[in-house]
């Protein structure tokens, strides 16, 4: 598990070095995978419909409910790797 944690930490650094901005769907996926990997399942109330950004983030994270921390971290690492290559 320490290798995955290191890869996850490295991916967090690499995401800040991307040469082009990911599209909105990729940004939401990065957010959701990061939060699921570091915090677990989403908690709290879903934001109201007037706060579209927070609501979209909440919904993206909520879709990953039940995903293990290790799977979410690996998904984040893989997505960052794809974004840095492309």
C-alpha positions in Angstrom: 0.0 0.0 0.0 2.8 2.5 0.6 3.6 2.4 -3.2 0.1 3.4 -4.0 0.2 6.2 -1.5 3.4 7.5 -3.0 2.0 7.2 -6.5 -1.1 9.1 -5.3 1.0 11.8 -3.8 3.1 12.1 -7.0 -0.1 12.3 -9.1 -1.3 15.2 -6.9 2.0 17.1 -7.7 1.8 16.1 -11.4 -1.7 17.3 -11.9 -0.5 20.9 -11.1 2.1 20.6 -13.8 -0.3 19.8 -16.7 0.4 21.9 -19.7 -3.3 22.2 -20.7 -6.4 22.4 -18.6 -8.5 19.3 -18.4 -12.1 19.6 -19.6 -14.9 19.9 -17.1 -15.7 16.2 -17.0 -12.1 15.3 -16.4 -11.9 18.0 -13.6 -14.9 16.5 -11.9 -13.5 13.0 -12.3 -10.2 14.1 -10.8 -12.0 15.8 -7.9 -14.2 12.8 -7.2 -11.4 10.3 -7.3 -9.2 12.4 -5.1 -12.0 12.9 -2.5 -13.0 9.3 -2.5 -9.4 8.2 -2.2 -8.6 10.6 0.6 -11.9 10.9 2.5 -14.1 8.0 1.5 -17.8 8.3 0.7 -19.4 11.7 0.4 -21.2 13.0 3.4 -23.6 15.8 4.1 -26.4 17.3 2.2 -26.4 17.7 -1.5 -25.9 21.5 -2.4 -28.9 23.3 -3.7 -29.5 23.7 -7.4 -28.4 27.3 -7.4 -24.9 26.3 -6.5 -24.2 24.4 -9.6 -20.4 23.9 -9.2 -20.7 22.5 -5.7 -23.6 20.4 -6.7 -21.7 18.9 -9.7 -18.7 18.1 -7.5 -21.0 16.5 -4.9 -22.7 14.4 -7.6 -19.5 13.3 -9.1 -18.1 12.2 -5.7 -21.4 10.5 -4.8 -21.3 8.4 -7.9 -18.2 6.7 -6.4 -19.9 5.7 -3.2 -18.7 2.3 -2.1 -15.5 2.5 -4.1 -12.5 1.6 -2.0 -9.9 4.1 -1.2 -7.3 2.0 -3.0 -9.4 1.8 -6.2 -10.1 5.5 -6.1 -6.4 6.4 -5.6 -5.4 4.0 -8.5 -8.1 5.6 -10.7 -6.7 9.1 -9.8 -3.1 8.0 -10.6 -4.2 6.4 -13.9 -6.2 9.5 -15.0 -3.4 11.9 -14.2 -1.0 9.6 -16.1 -3.4 9.8 -19.2 -3.7 13.5 -18.9 0.1 14.1 -18.7 0.6 11.9 -21.8 -2.0 13.5 -23.9 
